[in-house]
């Protein structure tokens, strides 16, 4: 395994960790254990092979087994020394010529597989898995190979791609690639045995290393840091977001480049998503928004905001307390968002709409009109949406007025609404019905008033046959 890339936004949150505040959580993330701090602050260029293996133990999370694993390495390294001494004379090893280094580096790769490795497994990359099961991936294979190269004074450069890591051995006039996951991996393009064996071992088809996408040299420290990145990926997969964030912070420091920053940001998104989801369950929306504020701007941040504002809207709908819903929504403006943020506009519109619907249900029409008027003044919710809400209020209110035979009021309110939506057919048809029934009521009780209403209706609907007939009658 090289790396699993995750971008988790909406979660089923199973982690047992939950900090009370952002500050407490950050303090926990940045509390680096001393053994890790030593590794992070070290210059890997001047370390011995035994020091490198000790750092491999630490980065694997196996520090509790340090003595046992160190003894294992010393024993196996001695075996490797013995095999090398059987195949190379002391004089050869002293010459340090390209020919000797080429053969020695090839032999060391084979020896690493003979002494340390048994089975490739893309999710096995730690020192303990190496000792207990002889399992390895491209990261641990490259690390162990580089450790034995260091032991034998062979210069090398780690190479990283988007999903793989290998090593190249540096000769005086060229470099030779080594696919460390394979016994035949030294200078792989020259060996027929390699291609068939590589696929059999890893399950992947070999691609010439020079054709790897985004191939780039990294330093030894960065290669070792990939153990942390692999652990982060597995922890994220298991939804242990706090532990992943702690390691990601160390990875960021150890890596010291854009890749480290990306990994840490991703871990923060995952943790922020988990914590905000937990806070949302407790209706602690401000704490959720505080977490989202620290995340760098991108689509994931907006997705997290969407989740919080949706929870606010749902809570208001569930409790019927839309006033509190609006107050909770306004919290977003305290934490870096504006009244033009699409998510803010969308959920403000939802709250207004749901609040209006609730007021209609309670027949609190004056409050509904006041709310819509206030929102129109605020100029946040689009006017077209407010018009639709106003239409709902008007048709519901005028429907009740019609039932009570308060035709005059129904006509006035519908006509007022039509000023904003002059072509709305529902409002037009309702207004016609109100006019017709009002005239019918007045024809015997107040003919003069009926004539006035007919005249008004005729002005509004000059070509409507119903009103022309009323005039004739």
LINKAUR-V906795 format. One record per residue. N is the residue number from 1. RES is the residue in one letter. PHI is phi in radians with two decimals (* if undefined). PSI is psi as a letter, one per 30 degrees, with the letter a starting at -180 (NA if undefined). OMEGA is omega in degrees with one decimal (999 if undefined). Layout:
((N;RES;PHI;PSI;OMEGA) (N;RES;PHI;PSI;OMEGA))
//
This chain:
((1;X;*;k;173.1) (2;X;-1.75;d;179.8) (3;X;-2.69;k;167.8) (4;X;-1.80;k;-179.4) (5;X;-1.78;k;-178.1) (6;X;-2.14;k;172.4) (7;X;-2.46;i;-172.8) (8;X;-1.63;k;-177.8) (9;X;-2.06;e;-176.6) (10;X;-2.03;k;-162.1) (11;X;-2.18;l;156.0) (12;X;-1.68;j;-166.9) (13;X;-1.65;j;-175.6) (14;X;-1.97;f;-178.7) (15;X;-1.10;k;-177.9) (16;X;-1.50;f;-177.8) (17;X;-1.33;k;169.6) (18;X;-2.71;j;179.1) (19;X;-1.50;l;-177.1) (20;X;-1.33;e;-176.7) (21;X;-2.37;l;177.0) (22;X;-1.06;e;-178.4) (23;X;-1.07;e;179.2) (24;X;-1.12;e;-179.2) (25;X;-1.16;e;179.0) (26;X;-1.09;e;178.5) (27;X;-1.06;e;179.6) (28;X;-1.23;e;178.8) (29;X;-1.08;e;-172.7) (30;X;-1.59;g;176.7) (31;X;-1.46;j;-174.2) (32;X;-1.53;k;175.8) (33;X;-1.02;k;-172.8) (34;X;-1.04;e;-178.3) (35;X;-1.13;e;176.5) (36;X;-1.24;e;-179.3) (37;X;-1.06;e;177.8) (38;X;-1.07;e;179.4) (39;X;-1.11;e;-176.8) (40;X;-1.05;e;-175.4) (41;X;-1.53;f;-174.8) (42;X;-1.46;l;171.6) (43;X;-1.64;j;-174.0) (44;X;-1.20;f;-175.7) (45;X;-1.16;f;-173.5) (46;X;-2.03;g;-177.8) (47;X;-1.56;l;173.2) (48;X;-1.41;l;179.1) (49;X;-1.10;e;-179.5) (50;X;-1.21;e;175.5) (51;X;-1.13;e;177.9) (52;X;-1.08;e;179.8) (53;X;-1.17;e;176.5) (54;X;-1.06;e;178.3) (55;X;-1.18;e;174.5) (56;X;-1.06;e;177.0) (57;X;-1.05;e;-178.7) (58;X;-1.06;e;-176.6) (59;X;-1.14;f;177.3) (60;X;-1.33;f;-175.4) (61;X;1.39;g;-174.9) (62;X;-1.92;g;-173.7) (63;X;-1.08;f;177.8) (64;X;-1.13;f;179.0) (65;X;-1.95;g;-173.1) (66;X;-0.97;e;-176.1) (67;X;-1.09;e;-179.8) (68;X;-1.08;e;-177.4) (69;X;-1.26;e;176.5) (70;X;-1.12;e;177.8) (71;X;-1.08;e;177.1) (72;X;-1.04;e;-178.8) (73;X;-1.11;e;-178.1) (74;X;-1.06;e;179.1) (75;X;-1.13;e;-177.5) (76;X;-1.24;e;177.7) (77;X;-1.13;e;176.8) (78;X;-1.14;e;175.6) (79;X;-1.07;e;179.2) (80;X;-1.10;e;178.1) (81;X;-1.02;e;-178.3) (82;X;-1.12;e;179.6) (83;X;-1.14;e;179.4) (84;X;-1.16;e;-178.5) (85;X;-1.15;f;176.9) (86;X;-1.32;f;-174.7) (87;X;-1.85;f;-178.4) (88;X;-2.35;k;176.7) (89;X;-1.36;l;178.5) (90;X;-1.08;e;-179.9) (91;X;-1.13;e;178.0) (92;X;-1.06;e;-177.7) (93;X;-1.15;f;-179.8) (94;X;-1.38;f;-175.1) (95;X;-1.16;e;178.4) (96;X;1.04;g;178.0) (97;X;-1.30;l;179.8) (98;X;-1.04;e;-179.4) (99;X;-1.09;e;-179.8) (100;X;-1.19;e;179.9) (101;X;-1.07;e;179.3) (102;X;-1.06;e;-178.9) (103;X;-1.20;e;-179.0) (104;X;-1.15;e;-179.4) (105;X;-1.11;e;175.7) (106;X;-1.12;e;-178.2) (107;X;-1.13;e;179.0) (108;X;-1.11;e;177.0) (109;X;-1.07;e;178.2) (110;X;-1.12;e;179.9) (111;X;-1.14;e;176.9) (112;X;-0.99;e;179.1) (113;X;-1.23;e;-179.9) (114;X;-1.19;e;-172.2) (115;X;-1.56;e;-170.4) (116;X;-1.82;e;-166.8) (117;X;-1.88;k;174.1) (118;X;-2.32;e;-174.1) (119;X;-2.37;k;173.8) (120;X;-1.31;k;175.6) (121;X;-2.59;j;-170.7) (122;X;-1.20;f;175.3) (123;X;-2.01;g;176.0) (124;X;-2.06;j;-171.7) (125;X;-2.55;g;-175.4) (126;X;-1.81;l;178.6) (127;X;-1.12;e;-178.6) (128;X;-1.17;e;177.8) (129;X;-1.17;e;176.6) (130;X;-1.14;e;-178.2) (131;X;-1.27;e;-173.0) (132;X;-1.34;e;-171.9) (133;X;-2.25;f;-175.1) (134;X;1.01;h;178.6) (135;X;-1.65;k;-175.8) (136;X;-2.65;l;169.9) (137;X;-2.26;a;-176.6) (138;X;-1.17;f;180.0) (139;X;-1.24;e;-178.5) (140;X;-1.16;e;177.8) (141;X;-1.13;e;179.9) (142;X;-1.19;e;178.0) (143;X;-1.14;e;-178.4) (144;X;-1.14;e;177.5) (145;X;-1.11;e;-179.7) (146;X;-1.15;e;178.2) (147;X;-1.15;e;179.1) (148;X;-1.24;e;173.4) (149;X;-1.09;e;177.8) (150;X;-1.06;e;179.9) (151;X;-1.06;f;-176.8) (152;X;-1.89;g;173.7) (153;X;1.02;h;176.7) (154;X;-1.79;k;-178.4) (155;X;-1.35;k;-177.2) (156;X;-2.63;l;174.9) (157;X;-2.40;k;174.9) (158;X;-1.20;k;179.3) (159;X;-2.25;k;-177.9) (160;X;-2.04;k;169.2) (161;X;-2.11;a;-178.1) (162;X;-1.14;f;-175.8) (163;X;-2.47;g;-173.1) (164;X;-2.73;l;173.0) (165;X;-2.46;k;177.2) (166;X;-2.49;a;-179.0) (167;X;-2.29;k;170.2) (168;X;-2.09;k;179.3) (169;X;-1.57;k;-174.7) (170;X;-1.65;j;173.2) (171;X;-1.70;a;-174.9) (172;X;-1.19;e;-175.8) (173;X;-2.16;g;179.7) (174;X;-2.86;l;174.8) (175;X;-2.14;k;-178.0) (176;X;-2.08;k;178.8) (177;X;-1.23;k;176.3) (178;X;-2.32;j;172.4) (179;X;-1.45;j;-168.2) (180;X;-1.20;f;179.4) (181;X;-1.32;f;-172.1) (182;X;-2.25;k;178.9) (183;X;-1.01;e;-178.8) (184;X;-1.70;g;-168.9) (185;X;-1.38;f;179.6) (186;X;-1.31;k;-178.1) (187;X;0.83;h;-167.1) (188;X;-1.05;f;-178.8) (189;X;-1.19;f;-177.2) (190;X;-1.71;f;-172.5) (191;X;-2.13;k;177.6) (192;X;-1.14;e;-177.1) (193;X;-1.11;f;-172.2) (194;X;-1.13;e;-171.1) (195;X;-1.05;e;179.5) (196;X;-1.17;e;-177.5) (197;X;-1.25;e;-179.9) (198;X;-1.08;e;179.7) (199;X;-1.10;e;179.7) (200;X;-1.13;e;-177.2) (201;X;-1.32;e;-171.0) (202;X;-1.75;f;-175.7) (203;X;1.47;g;-179.8) (204;X;-1.90;l;174.3) (205;X;-1.46;k;-177.5) (206;X;-1.23;k;172.9) (207;X;-2.08;k;179.0) (208;X;-0.85;k;-172.6) (209;X;-0.99;e;-179.9) (210;X;-1.18;f;-178.7) (211;X;-1.70;g;178.7) (212;X;-1.03;k;179.1) (213;X;-1.25;k;177.2) (214;X;0.98;h;174.6) (215;X;-1.14;k;178.8) (216;X;-2.70;k;175.3) (217;X;-1.29;k;172.0) (218;X;-2.28;l;178.2) (219;X;-1.63;l;-175.5) (220;X;-1.08;e;179.6) (221;X;-1.08;e;179.2) (222;X;-1.16;e;177.0) (223;X;-1.10;e;178.7) (224;X;-1.09;e;-179.0) (225;X;-1.12;f;180.0) (226;X;-1.13;f;172.8) (227;X;-1.08;e;176.5) (228;X;-1.09;e;-178.9) (229;X;-1.08;e;176.8) (230;X;-1.12;e;177.5) (231;X;-1.13;e;177.9) (232;X;-1.03;e;-178.8) (233;X;-1.08;e;179.9) (234;X;-1.18;e;178.1) (235;X;-1.11;e;177.7) (236;X;-1.12;e;178.5) (237;X;-1.04;e;-179.5) (238;X;-1.59;g;177.1) (239;X;1.11;h;174.8) (240;X;-1.72;i;-167.8) (241;X;-1.24;e;-179.6) (242;X;-1.20;e;178.6) (243;X;-1.08;e;178.4) (244;X;-1.11;e;-179.7) (245;X;-1.16;e;177.8) (246;X;-1.07;e;178.8) (247;X;-1.19;e;-179.4) (248;X;-1.13;e;176.9) (249;X;-1.12;e;178.1) (250;X;-1.19;e;177.9) (251;X;-1.08;e;178.0) (252;X;-1.01;e;-178.9) (253;X;-1.18;e;-176.4) (254;X;-1.27;e;-177.8) (255;X;-1.26;e;175.2) (256;X;1.15;g;178.9) (257;X;-2.58;a;-176.6) (258;X;-1.10;e;179.2) (259;X;-1.09;e;177.2) (260;X;-1.13;e;177.7) (261;X;-1.08;e;-179.7) (262;X;-1.07;e;-178.9) (263;X;-1.11;e;179.9) (264;X;-1.15;e;178.2) (265;X;-1.06;e;179.1) (266;X;-1.10;e;178.8) (267;X;-1.13;e;177.4) (268;X;-1.14;e;176.6) (269;X;-1.04;e;-178.7) (270;X;-1.10;e;179.7) (271;X;-1.17;e;178.4) (272;X;-1.07;e;177.7) (273;X;-1.11;e;178.3) (274;X;-1.14;e;-176.5) (275;X;-1.16;e;179.4) (276;X;-1.17;e;176.6) (277;X;-1.11;e;177.8) (278;X;-1.16;e;178.1) (279;X;-1.12;e;178.8) (280;X;-1.08;e;178.3) (281;X;-1.07;e;-178.8) (282;X;-1.65;g;-179.0) (283;X;1.07;g;176.6) (284;X;-1.74;i;-169.9) (285;X;-1.25;e;-178.9) (286;X;-1.13;e;178.3) (287;X;-1.12;e;175.9) (288;X;-1.07;e;-178.6) (289;X;-1.17;e;176.7) (290;X;-1.10;e;179.2) (291;X;-1.14;e;-178.6) (292;X;-1.14;e;-178.0) (293;X;-1.04;e;-176.0) (294;X;-1.34;f;-177.9) (295;X;-1.32;k;175.8) (296;X;-1.08;l;-176.5) (297;X;-1.24;k;167.5) (298;X;-2.95;a;-174.0) (299;X;-1.12;e;179.5) (300;X;-1.12;e;179.2) (301;X;-1.09;e;179.3) (302;X;-1.20;e;177.6) (303;X;-1.16;e;176.9) (304;X;-1.13;e;176.9) (305;X;-1.04;e;179.1) (306;X;-0.97;e;-179.1) (307;X;-1.12;e;-179.5) (308;X;-1.17;e;-178.0) (309;X;-1.16;e;175.0) (310;X;-1.12;e;178.0) (311;X;-1.10;e;177.4) (312;X;-1.07;e;-179.4) (313;X;-1.12;e;-180.0) (314;X;-1.16;e;178.8) (315;X;-1.13;e;178.2) (316;X;-1.11;e;179.3) (317;X;-1.15;e;-178.1) (318;X;-1.20;e;-176.5) (319;X;-1.55;f;-175.1) (320;X;1.36;g;-179.1) (321;X;-1.65;i;-176.7) (322;X;-1.28;f;176.5) (323;X;-1.06;e;177.2) (324;X;-1.15;e;177.6) (325;X;-1.05;e;178.1) (326;X;-1.14;e;178.9) (327;X;-1.13;e;177.5) (328;X;-1.14;e;179.4) (329;X;-1.10;e;-179.6) (330;X;-1.11;f;179.1) (331;X;-1.03;e;-179.4) (332;X;-1.01;e;-177.9) (333;X;-1.26;f;177.4) (334;X;-1.41;f;-170.9) (335;X;-2.13;h;168.4) (336;X;1.61;f;-179.6) (337;X;-1.78;l;-177.7) (338;X;-2.18;l;-179.8) (339;X;-1.23;f;176.6) (340;X;-1.78;f;176.5) (341;X;-1.04;k;-174.5) (342;X;-0.92;e;-179.2) (343;X;-1.15;e;178.8) (344;X;-1.10;e;179.9) (345;X;-1.08;e;-176.6) (346;X;-1.08;e;-176.4) (347;X;-1.43;f;170.8) (348;X;-1.17;e;176.4) (349;X;-1.05;e;179.4) (350;X;-1.10;e;179.5) (351;X;-1.12;e;178.6) (352;X;-1.07;e;-178.5) (353;X;-1.07;e;-178.9) (354;X;-1.18;e;177.8) (355;X;-1.12;e;177.9) (356;X;-1.07;e;179.0) (357;X;-1.06;e;177.9) (358;X;-1.15;e;178.5) (359;X;-1.17;e;175.8) (360;X;-1.08;e;-179.4) (361;X;-1.06;e;178.9) (362;X;-1.50;f;-177.6) (363;X;1.06;h;176.7) (364;X;-1.62;i;-171.1) (365;X;-1.23;e;179.1) (366;X;-1.09;e;178.3) (367;X;-1.13;e;179.5) (368;X;-1.11;e;178.0) (369;X;-1.08;e;-179.0) (370;X;-1.14;e;179.4) (371;X;-1.10;e;-179.9) (372;X;-1.10;e;178.9) (373;X;-1.11;e;179.3) (374;X;-1.13;e;178.8) (375;X;-1.17;e;177.3) (376;X;-1.14;e;178.6) (377;X;-1.18;e;-178.8) (378;X;-1.21;f;176.5) (379;X;1.04;h;176.2) (380;X;-1.88;e;176.5) (381;X;-1.29;k;-179.2) (382;X;-0.96;k;-177.7) (383;X;-1.03;e;-179.6) (384;X;-1.07;e;178.6) (385;X;-1.22;e;177.9) (386;X;-1.12;e;177.4) (387;X;-1.09;e;178.2) (388;X;-1.10;e;177.9) (389;X;-1.14;e;179.0) (390;X;-1.06;e;177.7) (391;X;-1.06;e;179.1) (392;X;-1.09;e;178.3) (393;X;-1.10;e;-176.1) (394;X;-1.10;e;-178.6) (395;X;-1.14;e;178.9) (396;X;-1.21;e;-179.0) (397;X;-1.11;e;-177.7) (398;X;-1.24;f;174.2) (399;X;-1.11;e;177.0) (400;X;-1.19;e;177.6) (401;X;-1.06;e;179.0) (402;X;-1.10;e;178.8) (403;X;-1.08;e;179.1) (404;X;-1.50;g;-179.2) (405;X;1.07;g;173.8) (406;X;-1.60;i;-173.0) (407;X;-1.15;e;-176.5) (408;X;-1.07;e;179.7) (409;X;-1.18;e;178.7) (410;X;-1.08;e;178.3) (411;X;-1.12;e;-178.0) (412;X;-1.09;e;-176.7) (413;X;-1.23;e;178.8) (414;X;-1.18;e;178.9) (415;X;-1.10;e;178.6) (416;X;-1.12;e;179.7) (417;X;-1.15;e;-179.9) (418;X;-1.14;f;176.9) (419;X;-1.08;e;179.3) (420;X;-1.53;f;-177.9) (421;X;-2.31;i;-170.9) (422;X;-1.11;f;-177.2) (423;X;-1.89;g;-178.6) (424;X;-1.27;j;-172.6) (425;X;-1.23;e;178.7) (426;X;-1.11;e;179.3) (427;X;-1.12;e;179.2) (428;X;-1.07;e;-179.2) (429;X;-1.12;e;178.1) (430;X;-1.06;e;-178.3) (431;X;-1.08;e;177.5) (432;X;-1.06;e;179.4) (433;X;-1.08;e;-179.3) (434;X;-1.08;e;177.7) (435;X;-1.05;e;-176.3) (436;X;-1.05;e;-177.6) (437;X;-1.23;e;177.7) (438;X;-1.16;e;177.9) (439;X;-1.08;e;179.9) (440;X;-1.05;e;-179.1) (441;X;-1.21;e;-174.5) (442;X;-1.52;f;-173.4) (443;X;-0.93;e;-178.7) (444;X;-1.72;e;-175.7) (445;X;-1.42;e;-176.7) (446;X;-2.68;i;-177.3) (447;X;-1.00;e;-179.3) (448;X;-1.13;e;177.6) (449;X;-1.14;e;178.5) (450;X;-1.05;e;179.6) (451;X;-1.11;e;178.1) (452;X;-1.11;e;-179.1) (453;X;-1.16;e;178.2) (454;X;-1.08;e;179.4) (455;X;-1.07;e;178.9) (456;X;-1.11;e;179.3) (457;X;-1.10;e;-178.6) (458;X;-1.13;e;177.2) (459;X;-1.12;e;-178.6) (460;X;-1.33;e;-175.4) (461;X;-2.22;i;-172.3) (462;X;-1.09;f;-177.0) (463;X;-1.85;g;-178.5) (464;X;-1.35;k;-175.2) (465;X;-1.11;e;-178.2) (466;X;-1.06;e;-178.4) (467;X;-1.35;e;173.5) (468;X;-1.11;e;178.7) (469;X;-1.14;e;178.5) (470;X;-1.08;e;-179.9) (471;X;-1.14;e;178.6) (472;X;-1.08;e;179.8) (473;X;-1.09;NA;999))
//
